């Protein structure tokens, strides 16, 4: 049996820099991955089949609408594979949460099944990958932090980042990405600053504080709970910076180490029983 992790994708900065014909927005984003995510396993089978379990399994489709099966069929067709696989997805990440749950699942499927079937994985810029979704290429690079530009297809490894803890907080609401982009007041915004190499934790925080998430204001206008989650994180001792990931509603607190991240997460879990809260290391 093969096993794989589909880690949460976190946009620590997300600048919207333009718009292409056809409506696609151009982005400039620092994408990192957290040490928490969905789990995927594969067992031998004659055809492809999918089972979904876990706290966020409700409503997940079991047919070709599912990103796992779509990725599996794409890899099998591209590599002329005749084998199947019995896949089991354990959903521990919330849906429509700005942390790339479905995209990371698709990327993890490609990594897992390429090992399982003994074939070359699909490249991040392969047409089959781009068809799976704009965040799938960067998720294929996990756990390496990346600077993501274009519509998500242009990827450059970021300089090494300092070790730190992350506290992921979702206030129990889903935010439709298309609705957030629809509320953007302007699409032509400045790019992200270049990330210097060799930053320590304090220097990295300083750099992050000078960046933006251009989707935060429209997301908060749709879902005011995001502002409440950010305020809760900012009040916590040990949280040095709080920001929203992607199009929301998941918010992220940065801490110097995992000990602080766990303390913060426990305190929020006790006071906000309806929220999803997860401490995790920043992967690199």
GICOR-V843907 format. One line per field, one symbol per residue. ss: DSSP state (a for helix, b for strand, c for the rest). psi: psi as a letter, one per 20 degrees, with the letter a starting at -180 (. if undefined). A space follows every 50 residues. Layout:
BEGIN
ss=???
psi=???
END
This chain:
BEGIN
ss=cbbbbbbbbbbbbbbbbbbcccccbbbbbbbbbbbbbbbbbbbccccbbb bbbcccccccccccccaaaaaaaaaaaaccccccbbbbbbcccccccccc aaaaaaaaaaaaaaaaacccccccccaaaaaacccaaaaacccccbbbbb cccbbbbcccccccbbbbbbccccccaaaaaacccccccccccccccccc aaaaaaaaacccbccaaaaaaaccaaaaaaaaaaccccccbbbbcccccc bbbbbccaaaaaaaaaaaaaaccccbbbbbbbbc
psi=pqqqpnqpppoiqopoiaprpiipqpqoqoprqqlqaqqpqpqqrhapqp pprrhkhpipqjaiiphghghghgggghjlpiraqoqppooipqqljjkk ghghggghgggghhggilrprqqhjqhhghhhqhigghhiipjppqppac jiiopppqqpqqprqqopppkkqqopghhghhjphqinrqrqqqoqqjpa gghgggghhiaroiigghghhhnihghggghgghippiohpprqpcjrjp qpppqhrhghggggggghhhimhiqpppqqqpq.
END
